[in-house]
Amino acid sequence: MKSCMVFAATVCLLSWQGGAVLFGQDFSNPVGFVKFESPANTDMRISAPVHRPSVYRGNVTNVSGNVLTLATANFTAGQLIYNGTSQLDHFYVRVASGTAAGAWYSITGHTSDTLTVSPATTLNLSERGLAATTGIDEILIIPHWTLNTIFPDQAGIVTSPDPFAPSGTRVMMIPPSLTGPNLGPTEVFIYHDGSSGFIAAGWYNVANLFVGTYDHAPLAPDDHLIMRNRSSQLQTHYISGDAPSTKISTDLLRLATTTNDNHVIQPYPVPLTVDELDLVQNGIFTPSSNPFAPLGDLLLRFPSPPPTGTNLTPTKTYMYYDGSMGFLPQGWYDIGAPFGGSVDTSLVLGPGEVIVIRRPAGIAQLDPWTLDLPYP
């Protein structure tokens, strides 16, 4: 096993595993785990820079609307569709090569050799660059993470015996539909142990306990969770899975009339400097021409590791200065200390770290932020 790297999270990548035959495909992937530690009475933002094991890898031979035809697939009826009994997983496609590499789409239906998918945003397949091909675009099929699979057997979770007065760990989310600045979580989940007798054991949204469990509800690949450890002890969380083997793309939203905060993750299980995020190189992060009154996009960072407390907000804000006014060379700067020097290589974001890309109002649009694979 390789040694671990310690940041906000600890990551261990294990050696390559022997190829597994799943859905007729023979492939292998490096696997490992991420370790998060939640201090007592503190909020910790966590995400999964590893994914659940892929169940298919193959080439796309045709795209028609939202239907992908695959070269080598032979799925059985319902194999990729959640049914609540024999199939408890939801699946998504990650594009591994071609113009749309990095994009992901939820699978909503399939035949033996086709997939019907739903784009994660309003950008359709052709707008993302996934068009009719002759077998050159490769895809992976991956099960979505869920609360049950992120926290198997409630590991690291303090369960709640009373669902009406929750006393255990709270898992909170900022839904993707929420827009604007200074966003906070609006969805709160608990794990009820079933001892109350009113509802069965499982994950519940505290706002509506009787709607049913969220045990198998899919999480988006770029979602993050806010763990509120309400106990008096440190809680440890492990997320095990495959290291990404493709580019990864996340859409950043700009609104027409107001500032918008995009809560995104550093999606790989290795540390990356702010320069290696390629935000400016991708042309989706607007630089500032004034280092003393930034007018472009901003990158906000939460304290890492988090201090004790809840409702923690970002404590550092960074801009990319284009150098046009002089005074300073172009580069990334802490807006609170621009003369402290650029942080291009000194600002290191840990595996799965959550950051905020704050975009001022402008032309309303979605911009794909695509990161190249940072390791061989």
C-alpha positions in Angstrom: 0.0 0.0 0.0 1.2 3.5 -0.8 1.7 6.0 2.0 -1.1 8.3 2.9 -1.1 12.1 2.2 -2.7 14.2 4.9 -4.8 17.3 4.2 -8.4 18.0 5.1 -8.8 14.3 4.3 -6.4 11.4 4.4 -6.2 9.4 1.2 -4.6 6.0 0.6 -4.5 4.6 -2.9 -3.9 0.9 -3.2 -2.2 -1.0 -6.0 -4.1 -2.1 -9.1 -6.5 -4.9 -8.5 -7.0 -7.8 -10.8 -9.4 -7.3 -13.7 -13.0 -8.0 -12.8 -15.5 -9.2 -15.4 -18.7 -7.1 -15.0 -21.5 -6.9 -17.6 -19.1 -8.6 -20.0 -16.2 -6.1 -19.7 -12.8 -7.0 -18.4 -11.0 -4.1 -16.8 -9.3 -3.0 -13.6 -8.8 0.3 -11.7 -6.7 1.5 -8.8 -8.7 1.5 -5.6 -8.3 3.2 -2.3 -10.0 5.0 0.5 -10.5 8.5 1.8 -10.4 9.2 5.5 -12.3 12.2 7.0 -12.2 13.1 10.7 -15.1 15.1 12.1 -14.2 17.0 15.3 -16.8 17.0 18.1 -19.6 19.5 17.8 -18.2 20.6 14.4 -19.3 20.8 10.7 -17.0 19.0 8.3 -17.6 19.2 4.5 -16.8 15.9 2.8 -17.0 14.6 -0.7 -16.0 11.4 -2.6 -12.9 11.9 -4.8 -13.2 8.1 -5.5 -16.2 6.5 -7.2 -17.9 3.2 -6.8 -16.5 0.4 -9.0 -17.4 0.8 -12.7 -19.7 -1.9 -14.1 -19.0 -1.3 -17.8 -16.5 0.3 -20.0 -16.9 0.5 -23.8 -17.2 2.6 -26.9 -20.2 4.6 -28.2 -21.0 4.0 -31.8 -23.9 6.4 -32.2 -25.7 9.2 -30.5 -29.3 10.0 -31.3 -30.9 12.6 -29.1 -30.3 11.3 -25.5 -29.8 7.7 -26.6 -26.3 6.2 -26.8 -25.6 3.0 -28.8 -22.8 0.9 -27.4 -20.4 -1.3 -29.3 -20.1 -4.3 -27.0 -23.0 -4.1 -24.5 -25.5 -6.9 -23.8 -27.6 -5.8 -20.8 -30.5 -7.7 -19.5 -33.9 -6.1 -19.0 -33.8 -3.6 -16.1 -30.2 -4.3 -15.2 -29.3 -0.6 -14.8 -32.6 0.7 -13.4 -33.5 1.0 -9.8 -36.6 -1.0 -8.8 -36.4 -0.8 -4.9 -36.0 -4.6 -4.5 -33.6 -6.6 -6.7 -31.9 -3.5 -8.0 -31.0 -0.8 -5.4 -28.5 1.2 -7.5 -28.9 4.1 -9.8 -26.3 4.5 -12.5 -24.6 7.2 -14.5 -22.4 7.5 -17.5 -19.0 9.2 -17.3 -17.5 10.0 -20.7 -13.9 8.8 -20.8 -12.7 10.1 -24.2 -13.6 12.5 -27.0 -14.7 16.1 -27.0 -17.2 15.5 -24.1 -14.6 13.7 -21.9 -15.4 14.3 -18.2 -19.1 14.9 -18.6 -21.6 12.7 -16.7 -25.2 11.7 -17.4 -27.7 9.8 -15.3 -29.1 6.6 -16.9 -32.9 6.7 -17.2 -33.5 3.7 -19.4 -31.7 1.1 -21.6 -32.0 -1.8 -24.0 -29.5 -4.6 -24.5 -27.1 -2.2 -26.2 -28.4 1.4 -25.8 -28.6 3.8 -22.9 -31.1 6.6 -22.5 -29.5 9.3 -20.4 -30.4 12.6 -18.8 -27.8 15.4 -18.8 -26.9 16.7 -15.3 -27.7 20.2 -16.4 -29.6 22.0 -19.2 -26.7 21.4 -21.6 -27.7 18.6 -23.9 -25.4 15.9 -25.3 -24.6 17.7 -28.5 -23.8 20.9 -26.6 -21.4 19.0 -24.4 -19.7 17.6 -27.5 -21.0 14.1 -27.5 -22.3 13.6 -31.0 -22.6 10.7 -33.5 -19.3 8.9 -33.6 -17.7 5.8 -35.1 -16.6 4.2 -31.8 -14.2 6.9 -30.7 -16.0 8.0 -27.5 -15.5 5.7 -24.6 -17.8 5.7 -21.6 -17.9 4.2 -18.1 -21.1 3.1 -16.3 -20.8 3.8 -12.5 -23.3 3.4 -9.7 -24.2 6.6 -7.9 -23.1 7.0 -4.3 -25.9 7.0 -1.8 -26.1 7.7 1.9 -26.1 4.0 2.5 -23.0 3.4 0.4 -21.1 6.5 1.6 -21.7 5.4 5.2 -22.0 1.6 5.1 -23.5 0.2 8.2 -23.6 3.8 9.5 -19.9 3.8 10.1 -18.8 7.0 11.7 -22.5 8.1 12.2 -24.2 8.6 15.6 -27.7 7.3 15.0 -30.8 8.9 16.4 -33.3 6.9 18.5 -35.9 9.7 18.3 -36.7 10.9 14.7 -38.8 13.8 16.0 -36.0 15.2 18.3 -32.9 14.1 16.4 -29.8 13.7 18.6 -27.3 12.0 16.3 -25.2 13.1 13.4 -26.8 15.4 10.9 -25.9 15.1 7.2 -26.8 18.3 5.3 -26.8 19.2 1.7 -27.0 22.3 -0.5 -29.3 21.2 -3.4 -28.0 21.9 -6.9 -31.2 23.9 -7.7 -30.2 26.5 -5.0 -28.6 29.6 -6.5 -27.3 32.9 -5.3 -24.5 34.0 -2.9 -23.8 32.8 0.6 -25.6 29.5 0.3 -26.3 27.3 3.2 -27.7 23.7 3.5 -31.4 23.4 3.2 -31.7 19.6 3.3 -31.0 17.8 6.6 -30.8 14.0 7.0 -30.5 11.7 10.0 -30.2 8.0 10.4 -33.0 6.7 12.7 -32.2 3.4 14.3 -35.8 2.2 14.2 -36.2 2.0 18.0 -39.0 4.5 18.1 -41.4 2.1 16.4 -43.0 5.0 14.4 -40.8 4.5 11.3 -38.4 1.9 10.1 -34.6 2.2 10.5 -33.0 4.3 7.7 -32.0 7.7 6.4 -34.7 10.4 6.6 -35.1 14.0 5.7 -36.0 15.7 9.0 -38.4 18.1 7.1 -40.6 15.2 6.1 -40.1 12.0 8.1 -43.1 10.2 6.6 -42.1 10.5 2.9 -39.9 7.4 3.3 -36.2 6.7 3.5 -33.5 8.1 1.5 -31.2 5.1 1.8 -30.8 4.6 -1.9 -31.4 8.1 -3.3 -28.6 8.9 -5.7 -26.0 11.5 -5.0 -24.4 13.4 -7.9 -20.7 12.7 -8.5 -19.8 16.2 -7.6 -22.1 16.6 -4.6 -20.7 17.3 -1.1 -22.1 16.6 2.3 -21.8 18.7 5.5 -21.4 16.4 8.4 -22.5 17.9 11.7 -21.0 15.9 14.5 -23.2 16.6 17.4 -21.4 14.2 19.7 -18.6 15.0 22.2 -16.2 12.7 20.4 -14.2 12.7 17.2 -15.9 10.7 14.5 -14.0 9.0 11.6 -15.4 8.4 8.2 -13.9 6.3 5.4 -15.1 6.3 1.8 -13.7 3.5 -0.3 -13.8 3.2 -4.1 -12.0 3.4 -7.4 -9.7 6.3 -8.2 -11.0 8.3 -11.3 -9.4 7.2 -14.5 -10.8 10.0 -16.7 -11.1 13.7 -17.0 -13.8 15.1 -14.8 -16.1 18.0 -15.8 -18.3 20.2 -13.5 -20.6 22.9 -14.8 -20.2 26.4 -13.3 -23.3 28.6 -13.4 -23.3 32.4 -14.0 -26.5 34.3 -13.4 -27.7 37.4 -15.3 -28.8 39.5 -12.3 -27.0 38.4 -9.2 -23.8 36.8 -7.9 -23.8 33.0 -7.8 -21.8 30.7 -5.6 -20.9 27.4 -7.1 -20.0 24.9 -4.4 -17.6 22.5 -6.2 -15.1 19.9 -5.2 -11.5 19.2 -6.1 -12.5 15.9 -7.6 -9.3 13.8 -7.5 -7.7 11.7 -4.7 -4.4 13.6 -4.9 -3.6 17.2 -3.8 -3.6 19.9 -6.5 -2.4 23.4 -6.4 -4.8 26.2 -7.3 -2.9 26.7 -10.6 -3.4 23.0 -11.4 -7.1 23.5 -11.2 -6.9 25.0 -14.7 -9.7 27.4 -14.0 -8.0 30.3 -15.8 -6.5 28.1 -18.5 -10.0 26.7 -19.3 -11.3 30.3 -19.8 -14.1 29.9 -17.3 -12.6 31.9 -14.4 -12.7 35.7 -15.1 -9.4 37.4 -14.0 -9.4 40.7 -12.3 -7.6 43.7 -13.8 -7.4 45.5 -10.4 -5.6 43.6 -7.6 -7.0 46.0 -5.0 -10.6 46.0 -6.1 -11.3 42.6 -7.7 -14.1 42.6 -10.2 -13.7 39.1 -11.7 -14.5 35.7 -10.3 -13.4 34.7 -6.9 -12.3 31.4 -5.2 -13.4 31.0 -1.6 -11.9 28.5 0.7 -13.2 27.0 3.9 -10.8 26.6 6.9 -8.8 23.4 6.5 -8.8 21.6 8.9 -12.0 23.1 10.3 -12.0 24.8 13.6 -14.5 23.6 16.2 -17.9 25.0 15.5 -20.9 24.9 13.2 -22.2 26.9 10.2 -18.6 27.6 9.2 -18.1 30.0 6.3 -15.1 30.5 4.0 -12.2 32.3 5.6 -10.0 33.0 2.6 -10.8 34.6 -0.8 -8.6 34.4 -3.8 -8.6 36.2 -7.2 -6.6 35.7 -10.4 -4.9 39.0 -11.2 -4.1 39.5 -14.9 -1.1 41.8 -14.3 -2.5 44.6 -16.5 -2.1 47.4 -13.9 1.4 46.5 -12.9 2.3 46.5 -9.2 2.2 42.7 -9.1 2.9 39.9 -11.6 -0.1 38.0 -12.9 -1.2 35.0 -10.8 -3.4 33.9 -7.9 -3.5 36.1 -4.9 -5.2 36.3 -1.5 -7.3 39.4 -1.8 -6.7 40.2 1.8 -2.9 40.2 1.3 -2.0 40.8 -2.3 1.5 41.9 -1.5 2.1 38.6 0.3 3.0 37.1 -3.2 1.2 34.8 -5.6 -0.2 31.5 -4.2 -0.1 29.7 -7.6 1.9 26.8 -6.2 1.6 27.3 -2.4 -2.2 27.1 -2.2 -2.8 23.3 -2.2 -6.3 21.8 -2.3 -6.7 18.4 -0.7 -8.4 15.4 -2.2 -12.2 16.1 -2.4 -11.8 19.5 -0.8 -14.9 21.7 -1.2 -14.4 25.2 -2.5 -16.7 28.0 -3.8 -16.4 29.6 -7.2 -18.2 33.0 -6.8 -19.2 34.4 -10.2 -20.6 37.9 -10.4 -23.6 38.6 -12.6 -23.1 38.6 -16.3 -24.3 36.7 -19.3 -26.3 33.8 -17.9 -24.6 30.6 -18.9 -23.2 27.2 -17.8 -19.5 26.7 -18.4 -18.0 23.2 -18.2 -14.9 23.2 -15.9 -12.9 20.2 -17.1 -9.9 18.9 -15.3 -7.3 16.6 -16.9 -6.4 13.4 -15.1 -3.5 14.5 -12.8 -1.8 11.2 -12.7 -0.7 8.5 -15.2 
